[in-house]
């Protein structure tokens, strides 16, 4: 939220927050052995992919690192999805 051009980063920040939330929830569901964990991981993969795609549009080093992490997370979530 301390970016110089906050308006340009608004969608990126919004998706970052959603991505972090669903990742925490997916981890909780997996830890609980929930029957819904696979479905949640499938949705988590979609959110992580979209977040990574958005972050990749920005040249900032931290955005590029975030994009790589989100894409890697999306790959792992797809493996967990049933």
N, C-alpha and C positions, 0 to 999 in steps of 0.2 A: 504493500500500500504506500510505500515511500518512493515509488517510481516517479521520475520527472514528468513523464507523459502518461498519467494515470488513465486517461480516457482510452488511449491506444491499448492499454493492458487490461482493460476491464473484463473482457471475455476470458482472457487467460487466467486472471485471478479467480473469477467465478468458477471456472472449470477446475482449477487447482484445489479449491475448497471442496467442491463436490467429489473430486477424485480421492482426496484424503479421507473424507467421510465414508465413502463406500468401501475403501480399502480397509479401514478400521472395522467396519461392520462385517465384511467378508472374512477377515481374520477371526473375529469373534465367533461367527457361525461355524467356521472350520474347527476352531478350538472346542466348541460345544458338540461337534459331530452332528450338526443339524442336517436333517434331510433336505433342507432348502439351500445348503451351502453351494451345491453345484449350479443351481439357477442364479444365485447371487453372484457367483464368480463369473458367470457368463455376462451378466449385466456390468459387473465391475470391469471386465475386459473392454466392453464397449466404451465406458466412461473414460478409462485410462487411455484408450486409443485416441479418442476425440481430444482429450486433454493434451496428450503428446503431440498430436497434429497441430493443435493451436499454438502450443509453446514453441514448436519448431519454426513457426512463422517469424519469430522475433530473433534478432541477432545477438541479444545479450547472452553472455556466457552462461549465466544461471538459467536462462530459458532453454538453451541447448542441452544443458545437463538434465534439466527437468524433463524435456522431451524424451531423451534417451531412457531415463528412469521409468517414465510412464509407458513407453513402448515395451520395455522389458517386463514391466508388471503386467501389461496386457497379454503378452505371450504366456507368462506363467499362469495367469487366471484362465486363459483358454485351455491350458493343460488340466486345470482343476475342474473345469466345467464338465458336467455330465450330460 
